[in-house]
């Protein structure tokens, strides 16, 4: 009995993956084995960097808060310590947004935090 292969399904699988690698350079876009490896590696990077994105944004927020706090004459660590001591619960994302877009509101938060410190 002849061997049965589902060529339509395997061809569709390959076509789908080659469509995903469309913008790649050289053989990475049109040679099956090279494209498959490139695609799998790209998916690994995408997964890793979805996690890394969170720490990158946190680092950006900290830099923005630090820059704005130094304009007010206080360091980032002193400001955050004072905020925690005063039980002012405001996260870094919101604090960075205030620092960039609403400097007068940020100044008020710094003044409130540093009032007892």
PyMOL commands that set and color helices and strands:
alter all, ss='L'
color gray80, all
select helices_A, chain A and resi 7-20+26-29+32-71+76-85+92-101+103-114
alter helices_A, ss='H'
color red, helices_A
deselect
rebuild
show_as cartoon
